[in-house]
Amino acid sequence: MNTKVELKRPKAPSRFKHYLTAIILLLLLWGSAIQTESSFSELFHGLPNMLDLLREMFPPKWSYFDNIFDAMLETIRMALVGTTLGAIVAIPVALLCASNLTKRGLIYYPARFILNLIRTIPDLLLAAIFVAIFGLGPLPGIFALTVFSVGLIAKLTYEALEAIDQGPIEAMTSVGANYVQVILYGVIPQIQAHFASYVLYTFEINVRAAAILGLVGAGGIGHYYEITLGFLEYDKTSMIIIFTLVIVLIIDYISSKLREKLL
């Protein structure tokens, strides 16, 4: 006896959601443009000024390289020290924020709140606060980058901690392992590659951030940005931008290769 099975074709997805999403985005864009008093006409009228600025920036003043070399080294040192200190502090903070390792909500909820508070403060504001406390120089920049690094690394790390395999942890707990042993032998082997990747990623960001902290007196090459822009020496500013770009590209390349090996 032959039986025919009728296959029902699935209905094509409705495009109404896509149209509705597009309309909402356009309305938000239009409303934001009105509230910020921005328009394409202002952008069009400002284009000649932008072109004039670009013409003043080229050719770069290559001889200015000798003046900014030491400041760039200071910027890299600030980023390196700030990232290292931030990574060290971020380890216990991430452990306190991970709900699968810190079982009590009275601990990890306040820890997450403090972490979100740290991440809310911009790095330039942190640098300005530390400049007011410690004075001018690279030290305020290092502290600002340290706090910023804690917020970023701890956030990424505790989210990765909550996604680890619970099997090794439960097995170690069942045979009487204490909290420190569980962390050392059950958690760190699963998270160390990701943690190293987060630290390298944060170092890349800190190099870029440290390059402008000098605008508020926190040391580094940002001080030369302030000087050259203040005196309208745009050819020197162009040299600083190009030098910073080269350093960032080199660090980004090295960091990406190291992350590939770790992961």
Number of C-alpha atoms within 10 A of each C-alpha: 3 4 5 6 6 6 6 6 6 6 6 6 7 8 9 9 10 10 11 11 12 12 12 12 12 12 12 12 12 13 12 12 13 11 9 8 9 12 11 9 8 10 11 9 10 11 11 11 10 12 11 10 14 14 12 16 18 14 13 17 16 14 10 14 13 9 12 20 14 13 19 22 14 18 29 24 17 28 28 21 16 27 30 20 17 26 26 15 18 25 16 12 23 27 20 22 28 24 18 16 20 14 12 11 11 9 14 21 15 13 18 20 12 15 21 14 11 18 17 11 13 11 24 20 13 22 29 21 18 20 22 13 10 13 14 18 16 23 18 27 33 28 25 30 33 27 24 25 31 27 26 21 27 29 21 16 25 25 14 16 23 15 13 15 12 14 10 15 19 13 13 16 15 9 8 10 16 10 13 10 14 19 15 10 14 23 19 14 10 16 17 14 14 18 22 18 21 21 24 23 18 24 25 21 18 25 24 17 20 31 28 23 29 27 20 21 22 33 28 28 26 23 20 21 22 17 14 16 13 10 8 14 15 22 22 26 22 21 21 27 14 14 16 18 13 12 16 17 12 12 17 17 12 12 17 16 11 14 18 9 9 13 10
